[in-house]
Amino acid sequence: MKVLKFGGSSVANADNIKKVVTIVLQPQYNNSIVVVSALGGVTDLLIATGTDAANGKETYKETLLALEKRHIETAQSLLPINNQSGCISSIKQSFNELEDICEGVFRLGELSARTKDRIISFGELLSSKIISFYVQSTGTAIEWIDSRKAIKTNSNFGFAAVDFVATTASIQAIISASSNTLFIAPGFIASDANGFTTTLGRGGSDYTASIYAAAVKASDVEIWTDVTGMMTADPRWVPNARTIPHTSYREAMELSHFGAKVIYPPTIQPAMDQNIQIWVKNTFAPQEAGTLIENKPSEDGEIITGISSINQVALLSLEGSGMVGIPGFSKRLFEALANEQVNVILITQSSSEHSICVAINTVDVDKAKVAVDKAFEIELLNKKVDPLKVEKDLSIIALVGDKMKSHPGIAGRMFSALGRNGINIRAIAQGSSERNISAVVSLKDIKKAVNVLHEAFFETSYKQLNVFICGAGNVVVN
């Protein structure tokens, strides 16, 4: 069995959905689970609808009407007239339910995390049902799976953790009880032990596909998107960026964590646990091979697999002579940040133990500073620790590659290339696996930095030589 996932751009409109179904109906996918995202942009509009309702703005009703119209028009464009009534009835029923929920939010003036998950779940529910109706209209049998019944999570609404034991059992029961071989399921959504709708985080449809694949021990997971695989760098910034034909699970994790948006980072773990290949392919160029992600690294190709980055990063620096030789300072710092749900992206510490720096998302700066200042209140009063320094408008750039470990001088080439081009480095970090070298640079320099490093590691360099011919009178060259 295979599992295919199609993202929002792949199902953005009726024309794109037709391309998706053309792929799904190919013979090699007769025994498959198809996971789909919401129609492009719908999740953001649903979030805006809930937020407007909670803020007492009746404009949420206009947004709902526009969304309903879009889904009905999509169904009408896809389905023959005699097949439309059931699908349109299902769409209207969903929007009636959604309207009732939003009216409750409007009257209460409150949007809880649980209610927000319920509202945004409609995006994937609607798209998957429309596509299911369309496939059936072609004469192909397909069974719709409600991912809320298949995938079980805790009650951490907005970013729920999967209960893999319960999930595997429920998915296997659903598949084994069916006589069908082709299934379609909404991505991104699940439910907790009480049956309340949960979501797996933005980008969670990729994760959904991997969860289904692990449960049925699929041969492959195919992530279909709008680019031809993972790239050596962001093609919007680097015109010469090229597709990475093959990479390992761990390289892909590093690249996706550091801003390669093609694949959602948690996706890789369930597939890796079951040694399932992941393919990243292009819905709009299905003939292209794309990127293969599997257990072993590529034996050919470049030392560096790819370059990625995270923008809008802030650097927090804690310094002071009172830190030297005192156990527990790092623990207290990370504990303070963890208690405020602040994610630490990068860590670096001087060998003298006089300072420690962490990189976090800029949006978390204010609550992070309050938490750290409170945690070290006594040390600040006694001047054993300096006030927390905060630097904003930064980015992290990362070189990723399994082969870096066996090739000395990679860090030197990286820092030399950045230095020659006037790009200042604020902080550096490298994991013990030597699979990733990361540097913090100014946000205004990030595009230049990515291009400089891509040229240094992926593009052929030509050295210019100036040749002079000197002589008295005519010079004869043999």
N, C-alpha and C positions, 0 to 999 in steps of 0.2 A: 504494500500500500504506500501511496505517496501523499504528502500534504502540501497543498499550494496556498499561498497567501497573496492576496491582491490588495494593495494600499489605496488610499483615498484618491490619488491622481489616476490610478488605473480604473477606478469606478466613478470618476468625476461626473460623467454624463452618459447618455444613452449610447453614443458612438463608441466611447471607451469600453462600456460594458459589453458591447457586441464583440470587441476585440478580445476581451477576457473570456467570454463564452466560447469563442472560436478556439482558443487555447485549451480550455477545459474539456472540450468535446473531442480532442485528439485521442486516438486509440490508446496511447501510453498512459492516459489518465483515467481509464475506465474504472480503476479501483483507487479512488482518491477521496480525501477530505479537502474541501475548498473553504478557506477562511477569508472573509472580506472585511474591510474597514467601512466606515460610513462614507457616503458620497463626499467628494472633496469639499472641505470648508464647513461641513454641517456640524461637526463637533464644536467648533468655535462659536457658531451661531446658537447652538443649544445652550452653551455656557452663558452667552450674552443674554439669552432669553431668561434663564433662571436668575441671573444677576439683576437684570432690569426689573423683573417681577419683585424680587426681594427689596429693591430700592423704591418701590412704589411707582414705577414707570409703566404706564399702560401700553407703551410701545412694544412690549413683549408680545402683545396680541398680533401686531402687524408682522413681526418676525415669524411667528408660528404660522400665520396664513401664507406667507411667502415660502416657508419651508414645505408646507403641505402642497402648495401649488407645484413646487419644483419636483417633489417626489411623484405626484400624480402625472405630471407631464413626462417624466422619465419613463414611468410605466406605460403610458400611452404610446410613446415613441418606440418602445421595445415590443409590445404585445399586439397580436392581431386583435381586432375589435371584439371578436367572440370570446377572447381569453382575458379581457380586461376587468370584467366586473368583480371577480373574486379578489384580484390584487388591489383594485382601487378601494373596495370595501374594507380590506385589511388595513390599508393606509389610513383611511378616514377613522377607523376604530382606534388606531394608535394615536392619532392626533387628538381625538376626543379625550382619551386618557391623559395625554400629555397636557392638554389645556386645563383639565381638572387639577392636575398636580400644580401647574404654574399659578392657577387661581388661588390655590391654598397658600402657596409661597407669597403671593401678592397680598393676601389678607393678613397673613402673619407677619409679613415684613422680615422674614428670616429664611435663609437658604442653608440648611445643614449639609454636612458632607454626605450624609446618606441620601438626602433628597437630590443633591447635585448629581450623584452617581446614577440615580434613577432617571433623571432627566436626560443626561448625555448618553445613556444606554440606548435610547431610541434611534440614534443614528445608525448603529450597526444592525439593530433589529430590522429597521426598515430596508436598508440596502440589501441585506441577505435575503429577505423575503421577496423583494422585487426580482432579484437575480434568480432565485429559486423558481418563481413563476415563469420567468423568461426561458430558463432551461427546459422546464416542463412543456412549454409551448412548442419547443422544437421536436417533441416526441421522445425526449430522453428522460428516463426515470431518475429522479434525484430526491433525497430526503433531507428536510431541513432539521438541523439540530439546534436546540436552545442551549447556548453555551452556559447559561445560568444554571441549568440542571446538570451540565456535564462537568463544569470546573468549580471546585469548592475552595473557598478562601477563608481567611480570618475576617474580622470586621474593621480592618483599617481602611475605611472608605477613601477612595482617591488613589490609593497605591496598595492594594490588598496583597497579602502574601498567600501563595497557593499551598493548599494541603495536598501534596502529591499522592499520598496513599489513597485518600478518598477520591481524588480526581481520577486517578488511573482506574480505579474500580468502576466508577460511574461511566467513564468513556468506554471502557471495554464492554460493559453491560449493554450500553446503547448500540454499539456497533454489532455485537454478536447477536442481539435480538432482532436485527433488521435483515431483510432479504435483499436490500439494495447494496450496491457497491460504490455509488457516488453520493456524497453527502456535501451539504453546504452549511456553514456555521458562522454566526457573527463573531468577530474578534473583539478583544478589549474588555468584554464583560464576563462576569461570573456571579457567584452568590455566596453568602456566608452560611453558617450553620442554621440560622434562623430563616433562611430563604430570602433575605434582603439582597437586592442587587448591589454588587461591588464592581469596581473597575481596576485594571491592572497597571494604570499609569499611561501617560501619553506615549503612543508608540506600541501599546500593549497588544495590538493585533499580531505583530510578529511573534510575540511571546506566546500568544494563544496557539499559533500554528505549531510552535515547538512543543508546547504542552501536549497537544493532540498527537503529534508525531511520536513523542516519548511513550505515551500511553499505549499506542497500537504498534510500537516498534517499527515505524515506517522505514522504508529504504532511503527516502530523501525528504528533505523539506526544501521547497522552492519559494523564495521570497521574490515576488514579481513587483517591480517598481517602475519608475520613469527614467532610470539610468541603467546603463549596461554594466552592472556589477559594481563592486567597490573600486574606487579610483586611488591612484597614487597621491592625489591631492584634490582639493575642492576645484572642480573644473570651472566654476564661476570665477575663480581667482587665477587659476593657472591654465592658460590655453593649451599647454602641451601635456596636461595630465592624461594618464592612460589607465586603462582597465587593469586591475590586478587579476591575473588569470587563476591563481591558486594561492591560498593562504591557510594557516593553521587556525584552530579554534582560539588559541590564546592571542595570536596576533590580531585576529578579528575583534576579540574582546577589547584589546588595547585601543585599536583604531576607533571602534564604535564609542568607547568611553570618552575619548578625546575628540569628539565632535563629528565623526563620520556618520552622518544621519541616515545612511542607507539602511542600516539595520539597528534595531533596538537592543541595547547591551544585554539585558537578561535573556534574550532569545537563545543565546548560544549554549547556556548551561544545560538545559534539559536534553538538547540534541547531543551535546558532548558526553553527557552521562551515559547515553545509549549508543554512542559512536555512530550517529546518524549524520550523513552528509548534508550540508546546507548549500544550496545554490542561490545566488543573487542574480536575477535575470530582468530583462527589460520587456515590459508588456508591449511596447511599441516597436521593438526590434527583436521578436522572439527567436529569430534565426541566429542571433549572436550567442556565443557560449556563456558569457557572463563570468562570475567569480565562483569558484568552488572552495568551500570552507570544510576542512576535514581534520582528522587527528594529526596527520603528519605535515611538517613544513615542506615547502617546495625545495627541491634539490637544485633547481636552476634559478636563473633570474638574479635580481639585484640583492645586495646586502641589506638594504633598507626596503621594507615592503611598502610603506606609505608614510605620509606626513599628514597629521591632523591637528586641529586646534580647538580651543574653547575660548569664546569671547566673553566680555563682561565679567571679568574675574577681579576680585580684590585680594590683596595680600595683608594678612594680619601678622604683625611682628611683636613678639613679647621678649623684652630684654631686661637684663639686670644682673648685678653682681651677686644678688641673693639667690640666684638660680643655680650657681655653680656648686656641684657636688651634693645637691639636695635632692633626694629621691622624691618622685611623685609629682613634680611640676608639670610634666607632659600629660600625665593622667588627669590632673585637675583641669588643664586646658581643654583636652578633648572631651572630658566629661561635661564641662560647662557648655561646650558647643553642641554635644549630642543631646543634652536636655532640652535645647531649643530647636531640635531637628535641623541643625545646620550641617550640611554635608561638607566634608573636607576633601578637596580635590587633589591637593599636593602638599607634601610636608618636607621641610628641610631644616636641619639644625646644625649649628656650628659645633666643631669638635670640642671647643672650650666650654660648651654648655652655657655660654653667656646669652645666647639668643635662640629662639625657635620661631620659624615662620610657617604659616599655613595659608593656602589659597582656598578661597571659598567663592561662591557666586555673589555678585555684587548686591543682589536683592536681599541677601541675608546679613548685610554688614551691620545695620543698626542694632538688630537684636543680638548679634554676635558680640558686638562691643559692650553692650550693657551686661551680657552674661559673663564675659571675661573680667570686666572691671569689678563686678560683684564677687566673683570667685577669688580674686586676688586683692580684695579690699584692704586686708590687714597689711600685706606686703607693700601695697601702694602707699599707705599711710606712713609706714616705716622706711619708705624709699629704698626697699630692697629690690623692687621691680619698677621699671619705668612705665608710664601710662602706655596702653596699647597703641601701637602705631598702625594706622590704616592707610593703605594706598589703593586708589581705585583706578579705573580706566586701564586695566591690564588684560593681557591674554596669555594663555598657555599654548605653546607650540611643542609638538611631540614628534620625535622620530621613532618609528616602530619597525622591528624586524627580528625574527628569531636568530638570524645569522650574525647579528652584531656581536654576540658573545665571543665568537671565534675570529673576529677581525679587529685588531687593535687600531686605534687612531680615529674611530668614528666620532667620538666626542670632540676631539681636536679639530676635525674637519668641520663639524657643525659650528663650533664657537668661532673658528677662524672665518668661516663664510659670513656669519652674522656680524662679526667685528669689522671685517673689511668693508661692509656696507653700512656701517654706522648705526647698527642696531644694538642698543644696550640691553644687557641681560640683568634682570633684577634678582632672580633666584633660579636654582638648578636642582633637579632631582633625578635620580636613576635607581630603578629597582635592582635588587640583588640578582634577578634573573638576567639582567642586561638586555632585556627585550625592548626597553623603552628608555629614551632620554628625553626629559622634559625641561623646558626653560620658560620662565616668565618674562614677557616683554611688554612694551607699551602697546595699548590697543591700536594706536595710530600706525604702528610699525608692523602689525601682524600680516597684512596682505603682502607687504614687501618681504617679510621674513619667510613666508611660505614659498614665494617665488624664488628667493635666493637659495633656499635649501633644496628645492626641487631641481633647480639648475645644477647645484653642486653634486647631487646624488643620482639624478636620473637622466640628465641631458649631457650629451657629448660636449666636452670642452675643447675648444681650439685655441692654441696659443699663437698669437701674432708675432711673426718674425720680420724685422726690417732688414733688407739686404741692400748694401750699397756697393756700387762698382766705381772704383777710382782709377785714374790713370792720366798720363800726359798725352794729349792728342786723342786719336781714335783708340777705343778699347775693343779688342776682339775677344769674343766669348766662344770657346770651342765646345 
